[in-house]
Amino acid sequence: MKTDAQIQQDVIEELKWEQSVNATQIGVEVQDGIVTLTGHVHSFADKWHAERAAQRVFGVKALAIEIDISLPGSSHRNDADIARSVENVLEWNTFLPKDHVKVMVEDGWITLTGEVDWRYQKQALATGIRYLLGVKGVSDHIHIRPVVSSNIVKSNIEAALKRHARDNSNNVSVNVHDNNVTLSGTVDNWSERKLACHAAWGTPGVHKVVDNINIAWR
């Protein structure tokens, strides 16, 4: 098990390795495996990339973000202007159901509400607005429509494994509760495990996939 000092050093090195982050602006503190990031960055995207860099480090149990966003003078925009930019993202991205997403901006902070059919639509919108000038933060309250059935998830997994691998679908068990899918069982390799998870995420309405699949390594 890593010590706090080892985790701290690994997070610092990971921040240095992440090209989109200015590691000199970010402080790292670790206590009992819980990492706290402090300091100042110039955009919401910088903050997001710093968070993801810390999350990649093995041994990090939890992450506390105390990074402030100090927008350069040229990056300041009023809320109406930012809201128009978000609406443009919705308008121009063919993946996004613009009529089902509502946008509110207050002091540079974007709040999203509404419903979509797929997780990738939430991700596409998040990616689209992450790099907008003047954004200080995003609260994503968009829901995925609940239309999940264990039979549909199981069918999707079976089809995926038959298309791409030896059919191990009978070895994968599917449990659905409140739109959360839990996968268990045994497959032959990482590729089949990844396929099963991808197929579960590909089912409309899935909010979360818990991967408890074991690999036999035969």
C-alpha positions as CSV (number, residue, x, y, z in Angstrom):
1,M,0.0,0.0,0.0
2,K,1.3,3.4,-0.9
3,T,2.1,5.9,1.8
4,D,0.6,9.4,1.7
5,A,4.0,10.8,0.7
6,Q,4.2,8.4,-2.2
7,I,0.7,9.3,-3.3
8,Q,1.5,13.0,-3.1
9,Q,4.6,12.6,-5.2
10,D,2.8,10.5,-7.8
11,V,0.0,13.0,-8.1
12,I,2.5,15.8,-8.5
13,E,4.3,13.9,-11.2
14,E,1.0,13.1,-12.9
15,L,0.1,16.8,-12.9
16,K,3.4,17.6,-14.5
17,W,2.9,14.9,-17.1
18,E,-0.6,16.2,-18.0
19,Q,0.3,18.7,-20.8
20,S,-3.0,20.7,-20.4
21,V,-2.2,21.5,-16.7
22,N,0.2,24.1,-15.3
23,A,1.4,22.0,-12.3
24,T,3.2,24.9,-10.8
25,Q,-0.1,26.5,-10.0
26,I,-1.5,23.5,-8.1
27,G,-0.7,22.3,-4.6
28,V,-1.2,18.7,-3.5
29,E,-2.0,17.5,0.1
30,V,-2.6,13.9,1.1
31,Q,-4.0,12.5,4.3
32,D,-5.1,8.9,4.7
33,G,-5.2,8.5,0.9
34,I,-7.5,11.5,0.5
35,V,-6.0,14.0,-1.9
36,T,-6.7,17.8,-1.7
37,L,-5.8,19.9,-4.7
38,T,-5.4,23.7,-4.0
39,G,-4.2,26.7,-6.0
40,H,-5.4,28.7,-8.9
41,V,-6.0,28.0,-12.6
42,H,-7.2,30.1,-15.5
43,S,-10.2,28.1,-16.8
44,F,-12.7,25.5,-15.9
45,A,-11.1,23.1,-18.4
46,D,-7.7,23.5,-16.5
47,K,-9.5,22.5,-13.3
48,W,-11.2,19.6,-14.9
49,H,-7.9,18.2,-16.3
50,A,-6.2,18.6,-12.9
51,E,-9.0,16.6,-11.3
52,R,-8.8,13.8,-13.9
53,A,-5.0,13.6,-13.6
54,A,-5.2,13.1,-9.8
55,Q,-8.0,10.5,-10.2
56,R,-5.7,8.4,-12.5
57,V,-3.1,7.9,-9.7
58,F,-3.3,4.5,-8.0
59,G,-4.0,4.7,-4.2
60,V,-6.1,7.8,-4.3
61,K,-9.2,7.0,-2.2
62,A,-11.0,10.3,-2.6
63,L,-10.4,13.8,-4.0
64,A,-11.2,17.2,-2.5
65,I,-11.0,20.1,-5.0
66,E,-10.1,23.5,-3.5
67,I,-8.8,25.0,-6.8
68,D,-10.0,28.5,-7.6
69,I,-10.6,29.7,-11.1
70,S,-9.0,33.1,-11.8
71,L,-10.2,34.1,-15.2
72,P,-7.8,36.4,-17.2
73,G,-9.3,39.7,-18.2
74,S,-9.8,38.6,-21.8
75,S,-11.8,35.6,-20.6
76,H,-14.5,37.4,-18.7
77,R,-17.9,37.2,-20.3
78,N,-21.4,38.0,-19.0
79,D,-23.8,35.2,-18.2
80,A,-26.1,35.9,-21.2
81,D,-23.1,35.6,-23.6
82,I,-22.1,32.3,-22.0
83,A,-25.7,31.0,-22.2
84,R,-25.8,31.8,-25.9
85,S,-22.6,29.8,-26.4
86,V,-24.1,26.8,-24.6
87,E,-27.2,27.1,-26.8
88,N,-25.0,27.1,-29.8
89,V,-23.3,23.9,-28.6
90,L,-26.8,22.3,-28.4
91,E,-27.8,23.7,-31.8
92,W,-24.7,22.6,-33.7
93,N,-24.1,19.1,-32.2
94,T,-26.2,16.5,-33.9
95,F,-25.9,14.1,-31.0
96,L,-27.8,16.5,-28.7
97,P,-31.6,16.8,-28.2
98,K,-31.6,20.6,-27.8
99,D,-35.3,20.7,-27.0
100,H,-34.9,18.5,-23.9
101,V,-32.1,20.4,-22.2
102,K,-32.4,23.6,-20.2
103,V,-29.5,26.0,-19.5
104,M,-29.1,28.5,-16.7
105,V,-25.9,30.5,-16.1
106,E,-25.2,32.5,-12.9
107,D,-21.9,34.2,-12.3
108,G,-20.2,32.0,-15.0
109,W,-21.5,28.8,-13.5
110,I,-23.6,26.7,-15.9
111,T,-26.5,24.5,-14.6
112,L,-28.0,21.9,-17.0
113,T,-31.4,20.2,-16.5
114,G,-33.6,18.0,-18.6
115,E,-33.6,14.5,-20.0
116,V,-31.7,12.5,-22.7
117,D,-31.9,9.0,-23.9
118,W,-28.2,8.1,-23.8
119,R,-25.2,8.6,-21.5
120,Y,-23.0,9.6,-24.5
121,Q,-25.3,12.6,-25.0
122,K,-24.5,13.8,-21.5
123,Q,-20.9,13.3,-22.2
124,A,-21.0,15.1,-25.6
125,L,-22.6,18.1,-24.0
126,A,-20.1,18.2,-21.1
127,T,-17.3,18.0,-23.6
128,G,-18.8,20.8,-25.7
129,I,-19.1,23.3,-22.9
130,R,-16.0,22.4,-20.9
131,Y,-13.8,24.6,-23.0
132,L,-16.1,27.6,-23.5
133,L,-14.4,30.9,-22.6
134,G,-15.6,32.4,-19.3
135,V,-17.0,29.2,-17.7
136,K,-16.3,28.8,-14.0
137,G,-18.1,25.5,-13.4
138,V,-20.8,23.1,-14.5
139,S,-23.6,21.4,-12.6
140,D,-25.0,18.6,-14.6
141,H,-28.6,17.6,-13.5
142,I,-29.6,16.0,-16.8
143,H,-31.3,12.7,-16.3
144,I,-31.2,9.6,-18.6
145,R,-34.7,8.4,-19.3
146,P,-35.6,5.3,-17.4
147,V,-36.3,2.6,-20.0
148,V,-34.1,-0.2,-18.7
149,S,-34.9,-3.9,-18.7
150,S,-32.5,-6.7,-17.7
151,N,-33.6,-8.7,-20.7
152,I,-32.6,-5.9,-23.1
153,V,-29.3,-5.4,-21.4
154,K,-28.6,-9.2,-21.5
155,S,-29.6,-9.3,-25.2
156,N,-27.2,-6.4,-26.0
157,I,-24.3,-8.1,-24.3
158,E,-25.0,-11.4,-26.1
159,A,-25.1,-9.7,-29.4
160,A,-21.9,-7.8,-28.7
161,L,-20.0,-10.9,-27.6
162,K,-21.2,-12.9,-30.6
163,R,-20.1,-10.1,-33.0
164,H,-16.6,-9.6,-31.5
165,A,-15.6,-12.6,-29.4
166,R,-16.3,-16.2,-28.5
167,D,-19.8,-16.2,-27.1
168,N,-19.4,-16.1,-23.3
169,S,-22.7,-14.4,-22.8
170,N,-24.1,-17.3,-20.8
171,N,-21.4,-16.6,-18.3
172,V,-22.4,-13.0,-17.7
173,S,-25.2,-12.3,-15.3
174,V,-27.2,-9.0,-15.4
175,N,-29.0,-7.4,-12.5
176,V,-31.0,-4.2,-13.0
177,H,-32.1,-2.0,-10.1
178,D,-33.3,1.6,-10.4
179,N,-31.6,1.9,-13.8
180,N,-28.3,0.8,-12.4
181,V,-26.9,-2.3,-14.0
182,T,-24.6,-4.8,-12.2
183,L,-22.6,-7.3,-14.3
184,S,-21.1,-10.4,-12.8
185,G,-19.7,-13.7,-14.0
186,T,-16.6,-14.8,-15.8
187,V,-15.2,-14.1,-19.3
188,D,-11.9,-15.1,-21.0
189,N,-10.1,-11.8,-21.3
190,W,-10.2,-8.0,-20.8
191,S,-11.6,-7.5,-24.3
192,E,-14.7,-9.5,-23.5
193,R,-15.1,-7.8,-20.2
194,K,-14.9,-4.4,-21.9
195,L,-17.4,-5.5,-24.5
196,A,-20.0,-6.5,-21.9
197,C,-19.7,-3.2,-20.1
198,H,-19.9,-1.3,-23.4
199,A,-23.0,-3.2,-24.4
200,A,-24.6,-2.4,-21.0
201,W,-23.8,1.3,-21.4
202,G,-25.3,1.1,-24.9
203,T,-28.7,0.3,-23.5
204,P,-31.0,3.4,-23.4
205,G,-31.8,4.6,-19.8
206,V,-28.8,3.1,-18.1
207,H,-27.5,5.4,-15.4
208,K,-24.6,3.3,-14.0
209,V,-22.8,0.1,-14.7
210,V,-21.1,-1.8,-11.9
211,D,-18.5,-4.2,-13.3
212,N,-18.1,-7.3,-11.1
213,I,-17.0,-9.5,-14.0
214,N,-14.0,-11.8,-13.4
215,I,-11.4,-12.8,-16.0
216,A,-10.5,-16.5,-16.3
217,W,-7.2,-16.0,-18.2
218,R,-7.5,-19.4,-19.9
